[in-house]
Amino acid sequence: MTTPALPSDLEFAVDVVRQAGEFTLTHFRAAELEIIRKEDGSPVTVADRGAEDLMRHLISARFPDDSILGEETGETGGSSGRRWVIDPIDGTEAFTHGVALYTNLLYLEDDNGPSVGVINVPAIREMIWAGRGLGCFLNGVPCSVSTRTELPGSVLTTSGFDYWDPEMLQSVRRSGMQMRTWGDGYGYMLVASGRVEVMVDPVISFWDIAPCLVIIPEAGGTLSTVEGAIGTELPSCVATNGLLHDQVIAALNP
């Protein structure tokens, strides 16, 4: 049997992410916000860096022997065998454009694998969290994926179409699925809470989807690469309600 996550770890993670979200709101839509472009062209702001610093400080104070991996400042080693993964603002493009669907992400893995995952959308006051063997919750209320079994009419969302292969895009359009761009962490939240059936990122970084390794399965869904491979190291990501997963993978691989 799988060893459940510690409820205290989940409670702590929710509190950390909530504090980070409140910090980012102090910079959201600020007229003086400076946007810096990293080497890969992606944006970063004082809100990203400040939120990660805050989360690192809170985690290190509570669990000094745990390692921490953050998008902005890399990895800090530890001796406990546990690792926290931080994406302080997932959807920085949305954040810098004043779009309220950016998210704060936090994930914990331990000796038994993915343990705790949290996705927070502070500007709309929605947070989803899950612990291994503890279930999935949206603002404290148990939630689960949709029960839809037919591909036509189901909703697929994505962070954007820049990384989509043209043949893949055309195949999905022919499948009858509705396509939207409620993306980044918010898209995975929508799948886990049953509001859409599919979220796709053809290219992804680990910290962008790490919490989903707990959230999607605990909500009853399925997570894999675009090709359908299951694992914890995902260079691409497809999250579904599980019932449609094989059909979605077939549509993504014409």
C-alpha positions, 0 to 999 in steps of 0.5 A: 500500500502507498504510504499517505503524505503527512497531513501536516506537510500538506497544511504547511504547503498550503500556508506557504503558497497562500503567503506567496500569493499574497506577496505577488498581489502587492505587485500585480498590475503595479504601474512601476513593475519592472520586467526583465528578460532572461536568457531564454526570452522568458520574463521575470519580475521582482514578484517572481524572485521575492515570492521564491525567496519568501517560500524558500525562507519559510521552508528552510525555517521549518525543514532545514534538512530538506532540499529546495529546487526553485525556478529562479534560484536553482537548487539547494541541497539537503540531507533528509531525502525530501525535496520541495519544488517551487515555481513562484509565478507560473504564467509570468506573461499573464502576470505582467499583462495584468491577467489574473490567471497566473499561479503559485506552485509548490510540490514536495517529494519524499522517499515514497515519491510525489507527496504534496502539490499546491496550485494557487490562483491568488488574484481570483482566490482559488487554490487547489491542493492534494496529498498522496492518499489524502485526496484533492481539494479546491478551496477546502472542498473535495474535488475530482475530474469530470466523468465525460467519456466522449471526446467530441464536445470535451474541452482541451485547454493549453498554455499557448500554441507556440510549441504545438506541431501543426499536424497535432493541432489539426488532428485535435481540431478534427477530433471535435474537442473544444480548444481554449487557452486557460493555461499554465497552472490554472489549466491543470486546476481546471482538469482536477476540479472537473471543469475541463477534460484535458490540459496539454503542454507539448513542452514543459519544465518540471517545476511547471507541472510538479504539483500535478504529479499529486493533484491530478491522480488524487483527483482521479485523473491521468498524467502523461507525456504527449506520447502517453508515457507515464513517469515523474520526469515529463518533458511534455504533459497531458492531464486528462480526466482519465476516461478520455486519456487514450483517446486524447493521446491518439488525437495528439499523435496522428 
